[in-house]
Amino acid sequence: MGKLTAAITAVGGYVPKFVLTNKMLEGMVDTNDEWIVSRTGIKERRILKPEEGQGTSFLAIEAAKDLIRKKNIDPSGIDLVIIATATPDGLVASTAAFVASEIGATRAFAYDLLAACSSFLFGMSTAASYIESGRYKKILLIGADKMSSIIDYTDRTTCIIFGDGAGAVLFEPNKEGLGLQDEYLRADGNGRKYLGMDGGGSLMPATEESVKNRKHYIYQEGKTVFKFAVSNMADVAAKIMEQNNLSHNDVSWLVPHQANKRIIDATANRMGLDSSKVMMNIDRYGNTTSGTLPLLLADYEKQLKKGDNLVFAAFGGGFTWGSIYLKWSYN
Ligand code: UT7
């Protein structure tokens, strides 16, 4: 019997209906459409409005339901549900456990995986390892974030960037050598002072003071993060190509984290890729953190062909970053 590989066999996606445009942001903070588009590539983002009373689980459930409907699978056959996220519904009870129950994955165990914007990328490695070991056969990996729940809409340096959304993929064993081929994953804890959220965790539990000082919102030293992101995302993408003897002609698609169009362009340039091979939806969704990579797959699914070589790359808080090389498994 040949070696088992872990292939993505289905995808689903969901974004909330409410569209927050650059024009609307102009009325909220001192910014303008021209600055946002030229500095980030973002035109609009989707927001799950607070009055809906829904958390990240809602986005994840909708993305999972989309996948289940399209692939026509019985959810009770799923072995494991992993939610990659930076914004779980709450800190203690597993969001993934709730999602699994809501979608009818009644036999599955479930847990959350937190690695900021690299959560989904690292989740791909985790899901694939379970499949390759032969221990489980159907793993639902969902990248979901309600970033609007931790955004300060009076801070123009962050509120223009992030949006809400979720995407889901199913990992299954493959005997044709398709699926995850190789990975190069990294972390550097020195990065946490440049991008994160101080309040709400064990280091700084919520107090009147922490709320007053706006410590429950994300902060980012944009310029510094940009420098690290540009060089590290390009480095790991180049490294994964080198490790696998891939030339730019061999790469069918770059699937890059959607943090900033300029970071994506720099990564594609370094790989020698034409823009027609670069998946992009940052203009419509902004940075949905754990949602970006699976939402790209959902948007581009119809254009993907069996055997296509996909290079994923991400960079995020922590810092965490990396690249994955995967062969697409279906038409
Ligand atoms: O997904 C996780 C990883 N995150 C990232 O990869 C994000 C990395 N960083 C970035 O994408 C960019 O740094 C930002 C988009 C956040 C900012 O773009 P930038 O080109 O680095 O701008 P900057 O912070 O250097 O600011 C340039 C100028 C400043 O004004 P002065 O000091 O030159 O007068 C800012 O005050 O732009 C000003 N500025 C704005 N102006 C209009 C900052 N934010 C805004 C804004 N609208 N929203």
Boltz pocket constraint, residues with backbone or C-beta under 6 A from the ligand:
constraints:
  - pocket:
      binder: B
      contacts: [[A, 30], [A, 31], [A, 32], [A, 35], [A, 36], [A, 39], [A, 40], [A, 117], [A, 156], [A, 157], [A, 160], [A, 221], [A, 222], [A, 223], [A, 224], [A, 225], [A, 226], [A, 229], [A, 258], [A, 259], [A, 260], [A, 263], [A, 287], [A, 315], [A, 316], [A, 317]]
      max_distance: 6.0
